[in-house]
Amino acid sequence: MTTLQSVPALGTHPASGSLPSRAETRDQLSRATYDLLVIGGGILGISTAWHAAQSGLRVALVDAGDFAGATSSASSKLLHGGLRYLQTGAVKLVAENHFERRAVSREVAPHLANPLTFYLPVYKGGPHGAAKLGAGVFAYSALSAFGDGVGHVIFPAKAQRDVPELRTDNLKAVAVYGDDQMNDARMALMTVRAAVDAGAVVLNHAAVTGLRFTRGRVTGAELKDSTDGTEFGVTARLVLNATGPWVDHLRKMEDPNAAPSIRLSKGAHLVLKRTRPWRAALATPIDKYRITFALPWEDMLLLGTTDEEYEGDPADVAVTEADTAQILDEAAFSIKDQQLSRDLITYSFAGLRVLPGGPGDTSRAKRETVVTEGRGGMLSVAGGKWTTFRHIGRTVMNKLAALPGHPLAEDMEPMNRLPRKLPLPGIANPNAVAHRLLVDGPAPGPRMAPDTARHLATHYGSLAFDIARLANENPELAERVHPDAPEIWAQVAYARDHEWAETADDVLRRRTTLTIRGLATDEVREGVEKLLGDRG
């Protein structure tokens, strides 16, 4: 691995293209009165901040950890209509999900999403028959206006050519449908960037230590910067609690007697090295309601997910041995043993789904978004799913506009007058970007490796050219961070200067795929920490 020399930031002010310093951001947050303070930097809070800034409101967004640092980077990486919802007759919901999925993957962020073919294997004695699943995937594709082709049924031999590790014992048929996948952390970061481009002021690693009150109403928050211990505050006309699994914790700060409003469901995943190439994903029915996924993602295999009620501290959620055994056992219904060796596991992660409070099996619970107003006027929003993140942002904004007394309505543009499909930064054809990166390299130096060019194109879109320029100007930054991964050191410098990366985990787990690949070695971590320390 290359030993990096000092690579300072090219500038510390927006005019030079880099972010303001944390001290400057804290000062800005402390001096102004914001229309909306969003507490929580998961995709729900990020999307709301983006839409609120677009509408003309003065917006601040803070998070105790990193942006997308919890559940929002621990998903199944899917943009999907929700095939299983057809089981419950939720036809309208599936159609709405498909609309949002297509909007994101085709118009809002085609550089960050890609189509994925799904195979639903039908085994003898399984919970569903071939005719039922065939009808189901046809209806599913119809609700997507057949934008991904027509759902149909194929013979096992065809499926095995695309998924060589598919188990064919007692396999009767395979139903086929289409959805999309993404890198959830990258999608969230690009949405943060879109919010900032629209005028929002954001700060990660800033924990709420208390709420501000004026005549009994919540009018801001007290915060502590976890990077250096600095305490500061933010004043706002309205505060939105978008803290996900911690939503009731913040509601208790507003009202110690607030009753619980949510329940949590844990979803665990495993990441494995692939033994052979996969050209499609598997969605295997486990029972009448549950499906287990095997997804080719990046150049690895993602297995999951579990679905069980969780009652512990959200900060302690982790993959247990029981989770690992369950995921591997369920995957073995449709995947050959050699692909499920524990030696192939590079990483595991777990996230918490936020569900409306109430009884019942979490696997059957609806993924609804719930917006409530507390005794002190703080709005709390929880629930929903990744696919509909833009819709959730619009839903919250419509709620803000309709609040009693309409405190913000006169200052904000109505949602129906804003662009419905505003693209995220870097929008471009990733194939064209990758081609340009390959052919437009530095004249005297080596060309960019094809896997690195493809990786940059599908994680940054046209912003990949900024990273390529960094690499061209400093050859050390053109070197790979680890020989077995496509990432280069220029991405670390870029994350430091343009993507709010403060810690090695911010870079290794969310701005790159090095942790998920099992490549966040001590040497790599040391190099990342050194580069992060070279701020201007």
PyMOL commands that set and color helices and strands:
alter all, ss='L'
color gray80, all
select helices_A, chain A and resi 14-16+22-31+43-54+71-73+83-88+91-108+130-143+156-162+184-197+244-254+314-316+321-331+337-340+342-344+362-364+386-401+409-411+415-417+430-439+450-473+475-478+489-498+504-511+522-532
alter helices_A, ss='H'
color red, helices_A
select strands_A, chain A and resi 33-39+59-62+78-79+113-123+152-154+171-182+201-203+206-214+217-225+231-241+262-273+281-285+291-297+300-304+308-310+345-356+369-373+379-383
alter strands_A, ss='S'
color yellow, strands_A
deselect
rebuild
show_as cartoon
